[in-house]
């Protein structure tokens, strides 16, 4: 006699009303007290990709990118004083308004893009082969190469 092992029946412990049926408004106090760092259920992974708290490693990547962006801005200003020119047309536009506008706009554009990537940290691209974390590491690498290049032009 062959018997098959059935998985034990689990009792449904959820309340009758699914509290996740309606998202929490970002303008409530409940949104400031969030505890979710990652998507816990497999069925939620394709629907709920946003979290309330962020890991220190991804936040540190963003902070390093912002620091390198500011370094790039100041090194670019130094190179322009030495006779170079800005080849990025968007940043050249802001440079026409002065160095302060240039640095602030560079920082703001980098910060907005970084925050957008941070919010979407659980998203994957190209059939799950590219993650937002790998994009941030790649951006950090490119900024590092740019800083090394600018320093080689100065010295």
Buried (B, 14 or more C-beta within 10 A) or exposed (E): EEEEEEEEEEEEEEEEEEEEEEEEEEEEEEEEEEEEEEBEEEEEEEEBBEBEEEEEEBBEBBEBBBEBBBBBBBBBBBBBEEEBEBEEEEBEEBBEEEBEEBBBBBBEBBBEBBEEBBBEBBBBEEEEEEBBBEBBBEBBEEBBEBBEEBEEEEE
